[in-house]
Amino acid sequence: MNLTPSTTLRRRAPLRVLVVEDAVIHQRLASSLLQRQGHYVTVTENGQQALDMLESEPFDLVLMDVEMPVMDGLTAAGAIRCRESERGGHLAIVAVTSSSDPAECLAAGMDAYLPKPLRNDDLTQTMQQVLGV
């Protein structure tokens, strides 16, 4: 049987994904794509909300916008990596942005980069890459 990337991710256990995005249209798009793959989605609107959420709930993956009010994605990713250096572990973080330089996102500690608007095939391939599935 030949499995497409989307089929492969759908067949594994559902993931808990935190979508950190201030624009409602991009929140809805990311949530829809992930839920169609069978994953559980939680949405926050900025990096500070994401950090607070990560203190109280476990996630397998974070899709992080870069430009947001209160705390941007680069700062939030750096804070997550700082916590990990103290506590251990590694949470997969994927930058989702229309304007930032991919190298800047990776330098901030993100594992991968996706341009906006999200496309299902790119999202699936990147999830496989960063999660090793």
C-alpha positions as CSV (number, residue, x, y, z in Angstrom):
1,M,0.0,0.0,0.0
2,N,1.4,3.4,-1.0
3,L,0.7,6.0,1.8
4,T,0.6,9.7,1.0
5,P,2.1,12.1,3.6
6,S,-1.4,13.1,4.8
7,T,-2.5,9.5,5.2
8,T,0.6,8.7,7.2
9,L,0.0,11.5,9.7
10,R,-3.7,10.6,10.0
11,R,-2.9,7.0,10.9
12,R,-0.6,7.8,13.8
13,A,-2.0,8.9,17.2
14,P,-3.6,12.3,17.1
15,L,-1.2,15.1,18.0
16,R,-1.8,18.0,20.4
17,V,-1.0,21.1,18.4
18,L,-0.7,24.7,19.7
19,V,-1.4,27.3,17.1
20,V,0.0,30.7,18.1
21,E,-1.5,33.2,15.7
22,D,-3.1,36.7,16.1
23,A,-5.0,36.8,12.7
24,V,-8.3,35.0,12.9
25,I,-8.2,33.9,9.2
26,H,-4.9,32.1,9.8
27,Q,-6.1,30.6,13.0
28,R,-9.0,29.1,11.2
29,L,-7.0,27.8,8.3
30,A,-4.4,26.1,10.5
31,S,-7.0,24.7,12.8
32,S,-9.0,23.3,9.8
33,L,-6.0,21.7,8.2
34,L,-4.9,20.1,11.4
35,Q,-8.3,18.9,12.5
36,R,-8.9,17.3,9.1
37,Q,-5.8,15.2,9.8
38,G,-7.4,14.2,13.2
39,H,-5.3,16.3,15.5
40,Y,-6.3,18.3,18.6
41,V,-5.8,22.0,18.2
42,T,-5.6,24.8,20.8
43,V,-5.2,28.4,19.6
44,T,-3.6,31.3,21.4
45,E,-3.2,34.9,20.0
46,N,0.4,35.8,21.1
47,G,3.6,34.4,22.4
48,Q,2.9,35.2,26.0
49,Q,-0.4,33.3,25.9
50,A,1.5,30.4,24.3
51,L,4.1,30.4,27.1
52,D,1.3,30.4,29.7
53,M,-0.5,27.6,27.9
54,L,2.6,25.5,27.7
55,E,3.0,25.7,31.5
56,S,-0.3,24.0,32.0
57,E,-0.8,21.6,29.1
58,P,1.4,19.3,27.1
59,F,1.7,19.7,23.3
60,D,3.5,17.8,20.6
61,L,3.9,20.7,18.2
62,V,3.7,24.5,18.1
63,L,2.8,26.4,14.9
64,M,4.2,29.9,15.7
65,D,3.4,33.1,13.9
66,V,6.4,35.4,14.0
67,E,4.8,38.9,14.1
68,M,2.3,39.2,16.9
69,P,1.4,41.8,19.5
70,V,2.4,41.4,23.2
71,M,5.2,38.9,22.5
72,D,6.4,37.9,19.0
73,G,7.1,34.4,17.9
74,L,10.9,34.8,17.9
75,T,10.9,35.9,21.5
76,A,8.5,33.1,22.5
77,A,10.5,30.5,20.8
78,G,13.6,31.7,22.6
79,A,11.8,31.5,25.9
80,I,10.6,28.0,25.2
81,R,14.2,26.9,24.4
82,C,15.4,28.6,27.5
83,R,12.9,26.6,29.6
84,E,14.0,23.4,27.9
85,S,17.6,24.1,28.7
86,E,16.6,24.2,32.4
87,R,14.0,21.4,32.4
88,G,15.0,19.2,29.5
89,G,12.9,18.0,26.6
90,H,12.4,19.5,23.1
91,L,9.1,20.8,21.7
92,A,8.9,21.0,18.0
93,I,8.2,24.6,16.9
94,V,7.4,25.5,13.3
95,A,7.5,29.2,12.3
96,V,4.5,30.3,10.1
97,T,5.0,33.7,8.6
98,S,4.7,35.7,5.5
99,S,7.5,38.1,6.0
100,S,10.3,36.8,8.2
101,D,13.6,35.3,7.0
102,P,13.7,31.5,7.5
103,A,17.3,31.8,8.8
104,E,16.1,34.3,11.5
105,C,13.4,31.8,12.6
106,L,15.8,28.9,12.8
107,A,18.4,31.1,14.7
108,A,15.6,31.8,17.3
109,G,15.3,28.1,18.0
110,M,12.5,27.1,15.7
111,D,12.8,23.7,14.0
112,A,11.3,24.6,10.6
113,Y,9.6,27.4,8.6
114,L,6.4,27.5,6.6
115,P,5.2,30.5,4.5
116,K,1.7,31.8,4.8
117,P,-0.8,30.9,3.7
118,L,-0.5,27.4,4.9
119,R,-0.9,24.6,2.4
120,N,-1.8,21.1,3.5
121,D,0.9,19.3,1.7
122,D,3.6,21.6,3.0
123,L,2.2,21.4,6.5
124,T,2.1,17.6,6.5
125,Q,5.6,17.3,5.1
126,T,7.0,19.7,7.7
127,M,5.3,17.9,10.5
128,Q,6.8,14.7,9.4
129,Q,10.2,16.3,9.2
130,V,10.2,17.9,12.6
131,L,8.4,15.1,14.4
132,G,10.2,12.2,12.7
133,V,7.1,10.4,11.7
